[in-house]
Amino acid sequence: MKNIAVFASHGGSNLQAVIDAISEGRLIARIGAVISNNSTSFALERARRAGIPAYHISTKTENSEEAVAEKMLSVLETHDTDLILLLGYMRMLPVSVLKRYHNRIFNIHPALLPRYGGKGMYGIHVHEAVIAAGDKESGVTIHRVDESYDRGEIVAQSRVVVLPDDTPDTLAARVLEREHTFLVETVQRILSGEIPVRG
């Protein structure tokens, strides 16, 4: 059984989708650890409620960026991590983590990359940009993570129609709903080897 580590910064609803899929037998995997850069992240509480080890790791808990990277690697290795999911994680991972888990780190993004990606393109900002551009569709992208924001290899996308009366908030709600199901489907494809993990 593969061990997954999840990084999340805020509410953790995608984390909850994975927790639920595992508990219901739709995903055959184990979440070994949840890591957040935010001590008040509800993702940490979701992890604790599910009996998953939860860690706040940031420069508030460690005395340097190097120490943050070392702590992350220690936690990941302690829990025999096979796969890392960034589910609303608002920081770049340290280079040492990217190198150690090369091609085994995946991010979910609430738009159809390569459009609306990069620094500053997260959360409601993405949906505001989609509406402002008059796009007819948006969606969800899951991609490998490298040293650039949202530039890694795209492994899966799902489209969401932009309705004529959509606001950024209504579009965000529908895209998030799609994220929950599409994430689980894509993680299953990764675990089955259909999307290869090349460590």
Residue pairs with C-beta under 8 A, 6 or more apart in sequence:
1 28
1 29
1 30
2 29
2 30
2 82
2 83
2 191
3 29
3 30
3 31
3 32
3 79
3 80
3 81
3 82
3 83
4 18
4 29
4 30
4 31
4 32
4 81
4 82
4 83
4 84
4 85
4 187
5 31
5 32
5 33
5 34
5 35
5 75
5 76
5 79
5 81
5 83
5 84
5 85
6 15
6 18
6 31
6 33
6 34
6 35
6 43
6 47
6 84
6 85
6 87
7 34
7 35
7 36
7 84
7 85
7 86
7 87
7 89
7 93
8 14
8 15
8 34
8 35
8 36
8 41
8 43
8 86
8 87
8 88
8 89
9 36
9 37
9 38
9 41
9 43
9 88
9 89
9 90
9 91
10 38
10 41
10 42
10 43
10 88
10 90
11 41
11 42
11 43
11 88
12 34
12 41
12 42
12 43
12 44
12 45
12 46
12 47
12 87
12 88
13 176
13 180
14 87
14 88
14 108
14 179
14 180
14 183
15 31
15 34
15 43
15 46
15 47
15 87
16 46
17 179
17 180
17 181
17 183
17 184
18 27
18 31
18 85
18 87
18 183
18 184
18 187
19 31
19 46
19 50
19 52
21 27
21 184
21 187
22 28
22 29
22 30
22 31
23 50
26 184
26 188
27 184
27 187
27 188
27 191
28 191
29 83
29 187
29 191
31 47
31 50
31 52
32 52
32 53
32 79
32 80
32 81
33 52
33 53
33 54
33 55
33 75
33 76
33 78
33 79
33 81
34 43
34 44
34 46
34 47
34 52
34 53
34 54
34 55
35 54
35 55
35 56
35 57
35 72
35 75
36 43
36 44
36 54
36 55
36 56
36 57
36 89
37 56
37 57
37 58
37 89
37 90
37 91
38 56
38 58
38 90
39 56
39 58
39 60
41 56
43 54
43 87
43 88
44 54
44 55
44 56
45 54
47 53
47 54
48 54
53 75
53 79
55 71
55 75
57 68
57 71
57 72
57 75
58 68
59 65
59 68
61 68
61 71
62 68
62 70
62 71
65 94
68 94
69 94
69 95
69 96
69 97
70 96
72 93
72 94
72 97
73 96
73 97
73 100
76 84
76 97
76 100
76 101
81 101
82 104
82 197
83 104
83 105
83 106
83 190
83 191
83 197
84 97
84 101
84 104
84 105
84 106
84 145
85 105
85 106
85 107
85 108
85 183
85 187
86 93
86 105
86 106
86 107
86 108
86 145
87 108
87 183
88 108
89 107
90 122
92 147
92 149
93 105
93 145
95 147
97 105
98 105
98 145
98 146
98 147
101 199
102 198
102 199
103 144
103 197
103 198
103 199
104 197
104 198
104 199
105 144
105 145
106 142
106 143
106 144
106 145
106 155
106 186
106 187
106 190
107 142
107 143
107 144
107 145
107 150
107 152
108 140
108 141
108 142
108 179
108 183
109 117
109 126
109 140
109 141
109 142
109 143
109 150
110 122
110 123
110 126
110 127
110 138
110 140
110 172
110 175
110 176
110 179
111 117
111 121
111 126
111 130
111 138
111 139
111 140
111 141
111 175
112 137
112 138
112 139
112 140
112 141
112 157
112 159
113 141
113 143
113 150
113 154
113 157
114 150
114 151
115 135
116 126
116 129
116 130
116 138
117 141
117 149
117 150
117 151
118 149
118 150
118 151
119 149
121 129
121 149
121 150
123 172
124 168
124 169
124 172
126 138
127 138
127 168
127 169
127 171
127 172
127 175
128 168
130 138
130 162
130 168
130 171
131 162
131 166
131 167
131 168
131 171
135 162
136 161
136 162
137 159
137 160
137 161
137 162
138 159
138 160
138 162
138 171
138 175
139 157
139 158
139 159
139 160
139 175
139 178
140 157
140 158
140 160
140 175
140 178
140 179
140 182
140 183
141 150
141 154
141 156
141 157
142 154
142 155
142 156
142 157
142 182
142 183
142 186
143 150
143 152
143 153
143 154
143 155
144 152
144 153
144 155
145 152
146 152
155 186
155 190
155 195
156 182
156 185
156 186
156 189
156 195
158 178
158 182
160 171
160 174
160 175
160 178
162 171
163 170
163 171
186 195
189 195
190 197
